[in-house]
Amino acid sequence: MALAPYAFDVKQSAGRRYPEPAHPYRNDYQRDRDRIIHARAFRRLEAKTQVFTRRYSDHFRNRLTHTLEVAQIARTVAGALGLNADLCEALALVHDIGHPPFGHAGEDKLDQLMRRAGAGFDHNLHALRIVEHFEQRYAGFPGLNLTFEVREGIIKHSRDYSAAEFPELADYRLEERPPLEAQLIDRADEIAYNTADLDDGFEARLLTREAMAADVPLYAELAVEVERLHPRASPKLQFNEVLRRLIDRLTTDLLDHTRRALEENRIDSVEAVRRHPRRLVDFSPAGAEQNRQLKQFLHRRLYNHPQILEDRQRAVKVIEELFELYVAQPERLPRQYFEQTKAVPVARVACAYIAGMTDTYIFRVHSEEIGSIAAKAP
């Protein structure tokens, strides 16, 4: 399919940090996608929490299944808008690889711990370090050697960074908007996790259809439609019907409003996208309000549910105890990490090691480390 004039053509790519010959039948963004899929950090997403830990069910989303849902939504919208679907797919698949164990709770705890050490933790910046340094798969270069546009999208898909505050990112055109393909990932991410968390919360019996209808007007509207069309369906199947309509409604709103914004602002090139004073991929005001209401409901009724908070408190305690142990006794770190402490602050090394762990692995390491200390105590 032909690309729209505002889409990013792979032929215009700024290329890779370490030049490589072209592949005979895969373009550079397809190769980036494949390198991401084969990365160890990508595989680890399967054992990282989205919202629910595995003690609830194996059926609930984890970071990997969430990532695949984001990729599906992003490719759908990209196709409808004439964007570069290969670039969108690569960005969707890589967008969460910098997340530590235990979802946003883990990220918040690591950021808090690193701020005490005079720094901070940002999963986008950590993802960039993963693809540029930590992944070691190729003899010819460090990292994955991804194209500039994928690396730029890793950083800028969900927020803007100040060149003054982050001088190490100066090469990434921080004064400009990212391409539409990168902008799309942030909104596809929101649609995916808001609707998926609604689904998992209902499946876990922490959310009810009645509560959703009372607090989320869009859900109530769609539930009336489903009840009219499928009055004899089971409650679970009626809920499923509402959920798929909810995904479709938000995705269609995003698509239609973005198309109008591109037309009204006469966006006819990637450079016009970059120069525009604000991001162009977004919901309409009405769609943004519906999305906001859904997010508020999830925060009130799900993310702060006592059962979820119990898991979260246990998880962040494990992160904190391991971090403090490694900072105090860096010789306990694996050899390759301990060697880094000779040139890098120990807090940064400990943070990187912990951020790469899966939920299951960090519990195991914590048990071994804290257990060994307890065994040696008099």
Sine and cosine of phi, psi and omega as CSV:
sin_phi,cos_phi,sin_psi,cos_psi,sin_omega,cos_omega
0.00,0.00,0.67,-0.74,-0.02,-1.00
-0.93,0.37,0.61,-0.79,0.02,-1.00
-0.99,0.15,0.53,-0.85,0.13,-0.99
-0.93,0.36,0.38,-0.93,-0.03,-1.00
-0.89,0.45,-0.38,0.93,0.00,-1.00
-1.00,-0.05,0.00,1.00,0.03,-1.00
-0.99,0.16,0.37,-0.93,-0.02,-1.00
-1.00,-0.04,0.93,-0.38,0.02,-1.00
-0.99,0.15,0.77,-0.64,-0.03,-1.00
-0.85,0.52,-0.42,0.91,0.02,-1.00
-0.92,0.40,-0.35,0.94,0.00,-1.00
-0.99,-0.10,0.15,0.99,-0.04,-1.00
-0.86,0.51,0.59,-0.81,0.10,-1.00
-0.97,0.24,-0.06,1.00,0.14,-0.99
1.00,0.06,-0.24,-0.97,-0.07,-1.00
-0.96,-0.26,0.39,-0.92,0.03,-1.00
-0.89,0.46,-0.62,0.78,0.04,-1.00
-0.91,-0.41,0.95,-0.31,-0.09,-1.00
-0.83,0.56,0.62,-0.79,0.03,-1.00
-0.69,-0.72,0.47,-0.88,0.07,-1.00
-0.92,0.39,0.48,-0.88,0.01,-1.00
-0.91,0.42,0.51,-0.86,0.08,-1.00
-1.00,0.10,0.56,-0.83,-0.08,-1.00
-0.92,0.40,-0.47,0.88,-0.05,-1.00
-0.64,-0.77,0.21,0.98,0.14,-0.99
-0.81,-0.59,0.75,-0.67,0.06,-1.00
-0.98,0.22,0.13,-0.99,-0.14,-0.99
-0.90,0.44,-0.57,0.82,0.00,-1.00
-0.96,0.27,-0.53,0.85,0.10,-0.99
-0.92,0.40,-0.62,0.78,0.05,-1.00
-0.92,0.40,-0.64,0.77,0.06,-1.00
-0.87,0.49,-0.72,0.70,0.03,-1.00
-0.82,0.58,-0.73,0.69,-0.06,-1.00
-0.93,0.38,-0.61,0.79,0.04,-1.00
-0.91,0.42,-0.61,0.79,0.03,-1.00
-0.90,0.43,-0.72,0.70,-0.03,-1.00
-0.88,0.47,-0.56,0.83,-0.03,-1.00
-1.00,0.06,-0.04,1.00,-0.03,-1.00
-0.97,0.25,0.56,-0.83,0.05,-1.00
-0.89,0.46,-0.61,0.79,-0.01,-1.00
-0.88,0.47,-0.55,0.83,0.04,-1.00
-0.93,0.36,-0.69,0.72,0.00,-1.00
-0.89,0.45,-0.55,0.84,-0.02,-1.00
-0.92,0.40,-0.32,0.95,0.02,-1.00
-0.86,0.51,-0.44,0.90,-0.04,-1.00
-0.90,0.44,-0.42,0.91,-0.04,-1.00
-0.90,-0.43,0.48,0.88,0.08,-1.00
-0.89,-0.46,0.67,-0.74,-0.08,-1.00
-0.91,0.40,0.64,-0.77,0.27,-0.96
-1.00,-0.04,-0.94,0.35,0.14,-0.99
-0.79,-0.62,-0.73,0.69,-0.09,-1.00
-0.98,-0.18,0.72,-0.69,0.11,-0.99
-0.98,0.22,0.16,-0.99,-0.08,-1.00
-0.95,0.32,-0.15,0.99,0.02,-1.00
-0.93,0.37,-0.29,0.96,0.06,-1.00
-0.99,0.16,-0.81,0.58,-0.05,-1.00
-0.10,-1.00,0.47,-0.88,0.13,-0.99
-0.97,0.23,-0.14,0.99,-0.08,-1.00
-0.99,0.10,-0.27,0.96,-0.09,-1.00
-0.98,0.19,0.34,-0.94,-0.04,-1.00
-0.90,0.43,0.55,-0.83,0.26,-0.96
-0.87,-0.50,-0.05,-1.00,-0.04,-1.00
-0.88,0.48,-0.54,0.84,-0.03,-1.00
-0.95,0.32,-0.75,0.66,-0.01,-1.00
-0.91,0.41,-0.58,0.81,0.10,-1.00
-0.87,0.49,-0.70,0.72,0.00,-1.00
-0.86,0.51,-0.65,0.76,0.02,-1.00
-0.91,0.41,-0.58,0.81,0.04,-1.00
-0.93,0.37,-0.62,0.79,0.07,-1.00
-0.89,0.46,-0.68,0.73,0.00,-1.00
-0.88,0.47,-0.64,0.77,-0.01,-1.00
-0.90,0.43,-0.71,0.70,0.01,-1.00
-0.91,0.41,-0.68,0.73,-0.03,-1.00
-0.89,0.45,-0.68,0.73,0.02,-1.00
-0.90,0.43,-0.61,0.79,0.01,-1.00
-0.88,0.47,-0.76,0.65,-0.01,-1.00
-0.92,0.38,-0.65,0.76,0.02,-1.00
-0.85,0.52,-0.69,0.72,0.01,-1.00
-0.89,0.45,-0.65,0.76,-0.03,-1.00
-0.94,0.35,-0.51,0.86,-0.03,-1.00
-1.00,-0.07,-0.10,0.99,-0.04,-1.00
0.98,0.22,0.41,0.91,0.05,-1.00
-0.99,0.13,0.10,-0.99,-0.01,-1.00
-0.99,0.15,0.98,-0.19,-0.08,-1.00
-0.91,0.40,-0.51,0.86,0.03,-1.00
-0.91,0.42,-0.68,0.73,0.04,-1.00
-0.91,0.41,-0.67,0.74,0.04,-1.00
-0.86,0.51,-0.69,0.72,-0.04,-1.00
-0.90,0.43,-0.70,0.71,0.02,-1.00
-0.87,0.50,-0.69,0.72,-0.01,-1.00
-0.92,0.39,-0.64,0.77,0.02,-1.00
-0.90,0.44,-0.68,0.74,-0.05,-1.00
-0.93,0.36,-0.47,0.88,-0.06,-1.00
-0.99,-0.11,-0.17,0.99,-0.24,-0.97
-0.91,0.42,-0.38,0.92,-0.07,-1.00
-0.92,-0.38,0.12,0.99,-0.11,-0.99
-0.93,0.35,-0.24,0.97,0.03,-1.00
-1.00,0.05,-0.03,1.00,-0.02,-1.00
-0.95,0.32,0.68,-0.73,0.07,-1.00
-0.98,0.18,0.00,-1.00,0.08,-1.00
-0.89,0.45,0.41,-0.91,0.12,-0.99
0.94,0.35,0.52,0.86,0.18,-0.98
0.87,0.49,-0.56,-0.83,-0.07,-1.00
-0.93,0.37,-0.45,0.89,0.05,-1.00
-0.89,0.45,-0.66,0.75,0.04,-1.00
-0.91,0.42,-0.66,0.75,0.02,-1.00
-0.90,0.45,-0.70,0.71,-0.01,-1.00
-0.88,0.47,-0.65,0.76,-0.01,-1.00
-0.92,0.38,-0.69,0.72,0.03,-1.00
-0.89,0.45,-0.62,0.78,0.03,-1.00
-0.90,0.44,-0.68,0.73,0.03,-1.00
-0.88,0.48,-0.71,0.71,0.00,-1.00
-0.91,0.42,-0.65,0.76,-0.01,-1.00
-0.95,0.32,-0.50,0.86,0.04,-1.00
-0.92,0.39,-0.55,0.83,0.09,-1.00
-0.89,0.45,-0.46,0.89,0.01,-1.00
-1.00,-0.03,0.14,0.99,0.06,-1.00
1.00,0.08,0.28,0.96,0.01,-1.00
-0.77,-0.64,-0.82,-0.58,-0.01,-1.00
0.17,-0.99,0.13,-0.99,0.05,-1.00
-0.77,-0.64,0.76,-0.65,0.01,-1.00
-0.72,-0.70,0.85,-0.52,-0.12,-0.99
-0.92,0.38,-0.44,0.90,0.07,-1.00
-0.92,0.38,-0.70,0.71,0.01,-1.00
-0.93,0.38,-0.58,0.81,0.05,-1.00
-0.91,0.41,-0.63,0.78,0.05,-1.00
-0.87,0.49,-0.64,0.77,0.03,-1.00
-0.90,0.44,-0.67,0.74,0.04,-1.00
-0.89,0.45,-0.59,0.81,0.02,-1.00
-0.88,0.48,-0.77,0.63,-0.09,-1.00
-0.97,0.24,-0.34,0.94,-0.01,-1.00
-0.99,-0.11,-0.42,0.91,-0.11,-0.99
-0.72,-0.70,-0.77,0.64,-0.21,-0.98
-0.94,0.34,-0.62,0.78,0.04,-1.00
-0.95,0.30,0.84,-0.54,0.00,-1.00
-0.83,-0.55,1.00,-0.07,-0.05,-1.00
-0.83,-0.56,-0.27,0.96,-0.17,-0.99
-0.83,-0.56,0.63,-0.78,-0.04,-1.00
-0.96,0.27,-0.43,0.90,-0.14,-0.99
-1.00,0.04,-0.19,0.98,-0.07,-1.00
-0.24,-0.97,0.39,-0.92,0.09,-1.00
-0.98,0.22,0.39,-0.92,0.06,-1.00
0.92,0.38,-0.39,-0.92,-0.03,-1.00
-0.99,-0.16,-0.16,0.99,0.00,-1.00
0.80,0.60,0.78,0.62,0.00,-1.00
-0.97,0.25,0.32,-0.95,0.03,-1.00
-0.90,0.43,0.35,-0.94,0.01,-1.00
-0.84,0.55,-0.68,0.73,-0.11,-0.99
-0.91,0.41,-0.58,0.82,0.04,-1.00
-0.95,0.31,-0.67,0.75,0.04,-1.00
-0.90,0.43,-0.65,0.76,0.05,-1.00
-0.88,0.48,-0.68,0.73,-0.01,-1.00
-0.92,0.40,-0.54,0.84,0.07,-1.00
-0.84,0.54,-0.68,0.73,-0.04,-1.00
-0.97,0.22,-0.74,0.67,-0.26,-0.96
-0.98,-0.19,0.04,1.00,-0.10,-0.99
-0.91,0.42,-0.50,0.86,-0.12,-0.99
-0.89,-0.46,-0.15,0.99,0.00,-1.00
-0.31,-0.95,0.22,-0.98,0.06,-1.00
-0.98,-0.22,0.55,-0.83,0.01,-1.00
-0.87,-0.49,0.61,-0.79,0.03,-1.00
-1.00,0.09,0.75,-0.66,0.03,-1.00
-0.90,0.43,-0.51,0.86,0.01,-1.00
-0.94,0.35,-0.61,0.79,-0.03,-1.00
-0.99,0.13,-0.48,0.88,-0.04,-1.00
-0.80,-0.60,0.93,0.36,-0.05,-1.00
-0.88,0.48,-0.42,0.91,0.01,-1.00
-0.93,0.37,-0.21,0.98,0.01,-1.00
-0.98,-0.22,0.24,0.97,-0.13,-0.99
-0.84,0.54,-0.47,0.88,-0.04,-1.00
-0.96,0.29,-0.15,0.99,-0.17,-0.99
-0.99,-0.17,0.46,0.89,0.13,-0.99
0.80,0.60,0.78,0.62,-0.11,-0.99
-0.91,0.41,-0.36,0.93,0.00,-1.00
-0.98,0.17,-0.07,1.00,-0.05,-1.00
-0.90,-0.44,0.36,-0.93,0.11,-0.99
-0.95,0.32,0.49,-0.87,0.11,-0.99
-0.96,0.27,0.29,-0.96,0.08,-1.00
-0.84,0.55,0.34,-0.94,-0.03,-1.00
-0.85,0.53,-0.57,0.82,-0.01,-1.00
-0.86,0.50,-0.62,0.79,0.04,-1.00
-0.96,0.26,-0.64,0.77,0.03,-1.00
-0.86,0.51,-0.61,0.79,-0.04,-1.00
-0.88,0.48,-0.56,0.83,-0.10,-0.99
-0.88,0.48,-0.63,0.78,-0.04,-1.00
-0.89,0.45,-0.68,0.73,-0.02,-1.00
-0.97,0.25,-0.59,0.81,0.09,-1.00
-0.89,0.46,-0.61,0.79,0.05,-1.00
-0.87,0.49,-0.72,0.70,0.00,-1.00
-0.88,0.47,-0.72,0.69,0.01,-1.00
-0.87,0.50,-0.69,0.72,-0.06,-1.00
-0.91,0.42,-0.76,0.65,-0.10,-0.99
-0.98,0.21,-0.53,0.85,0.04,-1.00
-0.90,0.44,-0.73,0.69,-0.03,-1.00
-0.96,0.28,-0.59,0.80,0.02,-1.00
-0.92,0.38,-0.63,0.77,0.01,-1.00
-0.92,0.39,-0.56,0.83,0.10,-0.99
-0.88,0.47,-0.70,0.71,-0.01,-1.00
-0.90,0.44,-0.76,0.65,-0.03,-1.00
-0.92,0.38,-0.59,0.81,0.04,-1.00
-0.90,0.43,-0.61,0.79,0.06,-1.00
-0.93,0.37,-0.68,0.73,-0.01,-1.00
-0.90,0.44,-0.55,0.83,0.02,-1.00
-0.99,0.17,-0.07,1.00,-0.01,-1.00
0.90,0.43,0.49,0.87,0.13,-0.99
-0.99,-0.13,-0.29,0.96,0.05,-1.00
-0.83,-0.56,0.57,-0.82,0.04,-1.00
-0.89,-0.46,0.41,-0.91,0.05,-1.00
-0.88,0.47,-0.58,0.81,-0.02,-1.00
-0.90,0.43,-0.67,0.74,0.02,-1.00
-0.92,0.40,-0.64,0.77,0.03,-1.00
-0.88,0.47,-0.72,0.69,-0.03,-1.00
-0.91,0.42,-0.56,0.83,-0.02,-1.00
-0.96,0.29,-0.56,0.83,-0.15,-0.99
-0.96,-0.29,-0.28,0.96,-0.04,-1.00
-0.84,-0.54,0.99,-0.14,-0.07,-1.00
-0.82,0.57,-0.62,0.79,0.00,-1.00
-0.90,0.43,-0.64,0.76,0.05,-1.00
-0.88,0.47,-0.69,0.72,-0.01,-1.00
-0.88,0.48,-0.67,0.75,0.01,-1.00
-0.88,0.47,-0.72,0.69,-0.03,-1.00
-0.95,0.33,-0.52,0.86,0.02,-1.00
-0.91,0.41,-0.61,0.79,0.05,-1.00
-0.89,0.46,-0.68,0.73,0.02,-1.00
-0.89,0.46,-0.70,0.71,-0.01,-1.00
-0.92,0.40,-0.67,0.75,0.02,-1.00
-0.88,0.48,-0.60,0.80,0.03,-1.00
-0.93,0.38,-0.65,0.76,-0.06,-1.00
-0.99,0.14,-0.51,0.86,-0.10,-1.00
-0.73,-0.69,0.87,0.49,-0.10,-1.00
-0.90,0.43,-0.41,0.91,-0.05,-1.00
-0.99,-0.13,-0.02,1.00,0.01,-1.00
-0.94,0.35,0.44,-0.90,0.03,-1.00
-0.92,0.39,0.37,-0.93,0.04,-1.00
-0.81,0.58,-0.63,0.78,0.00,-1.00
-0.90,0.44,-0.70,0.71,-0.01,-1.00
-0.94,0.34,-0.57,0.82,0.09,-1.00
-0.89,0.45,-0.68,0.74,0.05,-1.00
-0.87,0.49,-0.69,0.72,0.02,-1.00
-0.85,0.52,-0.64,0.76,0.01,-1.00
-0.91,0.42,-0.65,0.76,0.05,-1.00
-0.90,0.44,-0.68,0.73,-0.06,-1.00
-0.88,0.47,-0.71,0.71,-0.02,-1.00
-0.93,0.37,-0.51,0.86,0.10,-1.00
-0.94,0.34,-0.56,0.83,0.03,-1.00
-0.90,0.43,-0.71,0.70,0.06,-1.00
-0.86,0.50,-0.72,0.69,-0.02,-1.00
-0.90,0.44,-0.66,0.75,-0.03,-1.00
-0.90,0.44,-0.72,0.70,-0.01,-1.00
-0.93,0.37,-0.65,0.76,0.00,-1.00
-0.92,0.40,-0.67,0.74,0.02,-1.00
-0.91,0.42,-0.65,0.76,0.04,-1.00
-0.88,0.47,-0.71,0.71,0.03,-1.00
-0.86,0.50,-0.72,0.69,-0.02,-1.00
-0.90,0.44,-0.77,0.64,-0.07,-1.00
-0.91,0.41,-0.69,0.73,-0.03,-1.00
-0.93,0.37,-0.63,0.78,0.03,-1.00
-0.90,0.43,-0.67,0.74,0.02,-1.00
-0.87,0.49,-0.68,0.73,0.03,-1.00
-0.90,0.44,-0.66,0.75,0.00,-1.00
-0.89,0.46,-0.63,0.77,0.02,-1.00
-0.91,0.41,-0.64,0.77,0.00,-1.00
-0.94,0.33,-0.73,0.68,-0.06,-1.00
-0.91,0.42,-0.55,0.84,0.00,-1.00
-1.00,-0.06,0.10,0.99,0.05,-1.00
0.78,0.62,0.75,0.66,0.01,-1.00
-0.98,0.19,0.90,-0.43,-0.09,-1.00
-0.79,-0.61,0.23,0.97,0.00,-1.00
-0.28,-0.96,0.26,-0.96,0.07,-1.00
-0.91,0.41,-0.60,0.80,0.01,-1.00
-0.90,0.43,-0.56,0.83,0.07,-1.00
-0.92,0.40,-0.60,0.80,0.09,-1.00
-0.89,0.47,-0.73,0.69,-0.05,-1.00
-0.91,0.42,-0.58,0.82,-0.05,-1.00
-0.99,0.15,-0.29,0.96,-0.10,-1.00
-0.89,0.46,0.62,-0.79,-0.09,-1.00
-0.93,0.37,-0.27,0.96,0.00,-1.00
-0.61,-0.80,0.20,-0.98,0.06,-1.00
-0.94,0.33,0.59,-0.81,-0.10,-0.99
-0.98,-0.19,-0.36,0.93,0.01,-1.00
-1.00,0.05,0.94,-0.33,-0.07,-1.00
-0.31,-0.95,0.22,-0.98,0.11,-0.99
-0.97,0.23,0.32,-0.95,0.19,-0.98
-0.94,0.35,0.26,-0.97,0.06,-1.00
-0.81,0.58,-0.65,0.76,0.01,-1.00
-0.93,0.38,-0.68,0.74,0.02,-1.00
-0.91,0.42,-0.63,0.78,0.03,-1.00
-0.90,0.44,-0.61,0.79,0.03,-1.00
-0.92,0.38,-0.65,0.76,0.06,-1.00
-0.89,0.45,-0.65,0.76,0.03,-1.00
-0.92,0.40,-0.64,0.77,0.02,-1.00
-0.90,0.44,-0.67,0.74,0.01,-1.00
-0.88,0.47,-0.64,0.77,0.03,-1.00
-0.90,0.43,-0.70,0.72,0.01,-1.00
-0.90,0.44,-0.67,0.74,0.01,-1.00
-0.89,0.46,-0.66,0.75,0.04,-1.00
-0.87,0.50,-0.71,0.70,-0.01,-1.00
-0.90,0.44,-0.62,0.78,0.03,-1.00
-0.92,0.40,-0.67,0.74,-0.02,-1.00
-0.94,0.35,-0.72,0.70,-0.21,-0.98
-0.98,-0.18,-0.37,0.93,-0.09,-1.00
-0.89,-0.45,-0.88,0.48,-0.12,-0.99
-0.88,0.48,-0.47,0.88,0.02,-1.00
-0.96,-0.28,0.33,0.94,0.08,-1.00
-0.93,0.38,0.63,-0.77,-0.04,-1.00
-0.79,0.62,-0.62,0.78,-0.01,-1.00
-0.93,0.37,-0.61,0.79,0.04,-1.00
-0.94,0.34,-0.66,0.75,0.00,-1.00
-0.89,0.45,-0.59,0.81,0.02,-1.00
-0.88,0.48,-0.72,0.69,0.06,-1.00
-0.88,0.47,-0.67,0.74,-0.07,-1.00
-0.90,0.44,-0.70,0.72,-0.03,-1.00
-0.90,0.43,-0.65,0.76,0.04,-1.00
-0.89,0.45,-0.66,0.75,-0.06,-1.00
-0.92,0.39,-0.74,0.67,-0.07,-1.00
-0.94,0.35,-0.45,0.89,0.08,-1.00
-0.91,0.42,-0.64,0.77,0.04,-1.00
-0.89,0.46,-0.71,0.70,0.03,-1.00
-0.87,0.50,-0.73,0.68,-0.05,-1.00
-0.89,0.45,-0.71,0.71,-0.03,-1.00
-0.91,0.42,-0.64,0.77,0.03,-1.00
-0.93,0.37,-0.68,0.73,0.00,-1.00
-0.86,0.52,-0.75,0.66,-0.03,-1.00
-0.90,0.43,-0.58,0.82,0.05,-1.00
-0.90,0.44,-0.73,0.68,-0.05,-1.00
-0.94,0.35,-0.57,0.82,0.04,-1.00
-0.92,0.39,-0.63,0.78,0.00,-1.00
-0.97,0.24,-0.56,0.83,-0.05,-1.00
-0.74,-0.68,0.95,0.30,-0.07,-1.00
-0.87,0.49,-0.34,0.94,0.03,-1.00
-0.91,0.42,-0.23,0.97,0.06,-1.00
-0.98,0.19,-0.26,0.97,0.04,-1.00
-0.91,0.41,0.46,-0.89,0.14,-0.99
-0.81,0.58,0.47,-0.88,-0.14,-0.99
-0.78,0.62,-0.73,0.69,-0.08,-1.00
-0.91,0.42,-0.48,0.88,0.06,-1.00
-0.99,0.17,-0.65,0.76,0.02,-1.00
-0.86,0.50,-0.63,0.78,0.02,-1.00
-0.88,0.48,-0.55,0.84,-0.01,-1.00
-0.92,0.39,-0.45,0.89,-0.05,-1.00
-0.92,0.39,-0.19,0.98,0.05,-1.00
-0.96,0.26,-0.36,0.93,-0.03,-1.00
-0.84,-0.54,-0.31,0.95,-0.07,-1.00
-0.84,-0.54,0.62,-0.79,0.04,-1.00
-0.79,0.61,0.67,-0.75,-0.10,-0.99
-0.88,0.48,-0.55,0.83,0.01,-1.00
-0.88,0.47,-0.66,0.75,0.01,-1.00
-0.91,0.42,-0.64,0.77,0.01,-1.00
-0.92,0.38,-0.71,0.70,0.02,-1.00
-0.88,0.48,-0.65,0.76,0.02,-1.00
-0.89,0.46,-0.71,0.70,-0.01,-1.00
-0.89,0.45,-0.65,0.76,0.00,-1.00
-0.90,0.44,-0.73,0.69,-0.02,-1.00
-0.92,0.39,-0.65,0.76,-0.03,-1.00
-0.88,0.47,-0.48,0.88,-0.01,-1.00
-0.99,0.17,-0.17,0.99,-0.07,-1.00
-0.97,0.25,0.47,-0.88,0.18,-0.98
-1.00,0.06,0.19,-0.98,0.02,-1.00
-0.86,0.51,-0.72,0.69,-0.06,-1.00
-0.92,0.38,-0.64,0.77,-0.05,-1.00
-0.93,0.37,-0.64,0.77,-0.05,-1.00
-0.92,0.39,-0.57,0.82,0.06,-1.00
-0.91,0.42,-0.63,0.78,0.00,-1.00
-0.92,0.40,-0.73,0.68,0.00,-1.00
-0.89,0.46,-0.69,0.73,0.00,-1.00
-0.86,0.51,-0.71,0.70,0.00,-1.00
-0.88,0.48,-0.68,0.74,-0.01,-1.00
-0.93,0.37,-0.70,0.71,-0.06,-1.00
-0.94,0.35,-0.78,0.63,-0.04,-1.00
-0.93,0.36,-0.58,0.82,0.03,-1.00
-0.90,0.44,-0.64,0.77,-0.01,-1.00
-0.93,0.38,-0.58,0.82,0.03,-1.00
-0.92,0.38,-0.68,0.73,0.01,-1.00
-0.89,0.45,-0.60,0.80,-0.02,-1.00
-0.92,0.39,-0.49,0.87,-0.03,-1.00
-1.00,0.05,-0.20,0.98,-0.03,-1.00
-0.92,0.40,0.61,-0.79,-0.02,-1.00
-0.93,0.36,0.00,0.00,0.00,0.00
